[in-house]
Each structure stands twice: as structure tokens, then as C-alpha cells.
Amino acid sequence: MIRPSSGLPVYLYTGPVDMRKSINGLAILVEQEMALSPFDPALFVFCNRQRDKIKILCWEKNGFILWYKRLEKHRFKWPKPDDPATIDSTFLNRLLDGYDIQPPKAHPILHYRSLF
């Protein structure tokens, strides 16, 4: 199985992306929407509205690399647009494997002043 290399920062574009976009269209999203440089040593991850396709953009020395994964049956556990948009390569691999990358939330702490 071919996977993006580890050790690079991973930035998620949490909004839906038209998967007809290729390298140039995704690089423009990185520059204009994410305010980052697509030439930085990082992985930029995009998902479509149905959450069954992911593209990963990366610059390597003298050209771009574009990974593409399409699920045949299930959906990626994609974060909501207001969730943090930076993960590490471990969580990227978990995302690609179908796991939810959001940590589980505990019940809220309750504060009482009396029993009745």
C-alpha cells in the first residue's frame, strides 16, 4: 500500500471540494483559502461533499504529487468545518483507514449546590 510519508505536517481543508479539481485548482485553494504555501513541506488533504473521495497534495523537490483515494462503499469520518484543520501523519493514516480522527468527548462536568 502506498501512503504519504510521515513526519510532515498535515493540513485538512475541512470544507467540501469538487474532486474535478486537479493540482493547480487544489494549490490555489491552499494559497487563497488556507493562506498557506503549496510548496511548503506539508500534506494538504481535501475531501468531497459525499465524503467518499480524498485527494492529498504535496510538493516534492521538483514537482507536485497528488494522491487520490475513492471508497467504494463507506464514508470518511471527515471533521466539521469548524474543527481543527491540522493533524499529524498518524491521524492521517487513521483517517485513510476509516477511523474517526476526532477524540471522543467526555460527559460535561456537572456542578451542584444541593441535592434538592
C-alpha positions in Angstrom: 0.0 0.0 0.0 1.4 3.4 -0.9 0.9 6.1 1.7 2.2 9.7 2.1 5.5 9.8 4.1 5.3 10.5 7.8 6.9 13.4 9.6 5.2 16.1 7.5 2.5 18.4 8.9 -0.9 17.6 7.6 -3.5 20.3 6.8 -7.1 19.5 6.2 -9.3 21.6 4.1 -12.5 20.9 6.0 -15.0 22.3 3.5 -16.2 20.1 0.6 -14.1 20.2 -2.5 -15.1 19.5 -6.1 -13.0 16.4 -7.0 -12.7 17.6 -10.6 -10.0 20.0 -9.3 -6.6 18.8 -10.1 -3.2 20.0 -8.9 -3.5 23.7 -9.9 -7.0 24.1 -8.5 -6.1 22.5 -5.2 -2.9 24.5 -5.0 -5.0 27.7 -5.4 -7.2 26.6 -2.5 -4.1 26.1 -0.4 -2.9 29.6 -1.2 -6.1 31.5 -1.2 -8.4 29.7 1.3 -5.9 28.2 3.7 -3.4 31.1 3.5 -0.5 28.6 3.2 2.1 27.9 0.5 1.5 24.7 -1.5 5.4 24.5 -1.9 5.9 24.0 1.9 7.0 20.6 3.1 3.5 19.5 4.1 0.5 17.4 3.1 -2.8 19.2 2.1 -5.9 16.9 2.3 -9.2 17.6 0.6 -12.5 15.7 0.7 -15.7 15.8 -1.4 -19.2 16.6 -0.2 -20.2 12.9 -0.1 -17.0 12.1 1.9 -16.1 9.1 -0.3 -13.1 10.6 -2.0 -9.9 12.2 -0.7 -7.1 13.9 -2.5 -3.7 14.7 -0.9 -1.4 17.3 -2.4 2.3 17.5 -1.7 5.3 19.3 -3.3 8.4 17.2 -3.6 11.7 18.9 -4.8 10.7 19.5 -8.4 7.0 18.8 -8.8 3.7 18.1 -7.1 2.4 14.7 -6.0 -1.3 14.0 -5.9 -2.7 11.0 -4.0 -6.3 10.0 -4.6 -8.4 7.6 -2.7 -12.0 6.6 -3.5 -14.1 4.4 -1.2 -16.5 2.0 -2.8 -18.9 1.6 0.0 -18.2 3.6 3.1 -17.6 7.3 4.0 -14.5 9.0 5.5 -15.0 10.4 9.0 -14.3 14.0 8.0 -14.2 16.8 10.6 -16.7 19.5 10.6 -15.7 22.9 9.0 -15.2 24.5 12.5 -13.0 21.6 13.8 -9.2 22.0 13.9 -7.6 21.6 10.5 -4.2 20.3 11.4 -3.4 16.7 12.2 -0.2 14.5 12.2 0.6 11.7 9.9 -0.6 9.1 12.4 -4.1 10.6 12.3 -3.9 10.9 8.5 -3.3 7.1 8.3 -6.2 6.5 10.7 -8.4 8.7 8.5 -7.4 6.8 5.4 -8.1 3.5 7.2 -11.6 4.7 8.1 -11.2 5.6 11.7 -12.7 8.7 13.3 -9.8 11.2 13.9 -11.8 13.3 16.4 -11.0 12.3 20.0 -14.0 11.1 22.0 -15.6 13.7 24.2 -16.3 13.0 27.8 -19.6 13.9 29.5 -19.6 17.5 30.7 -18.7 18.2 34.4 -21.7 18.9 36.5 -21.7 21.3 39.4 -24.5 21.1 42.1 -25.1 23.2 45.2 -27.6 20.9 46.9 -29.3 17.6 46.4 -32.8 19.1 46.2 
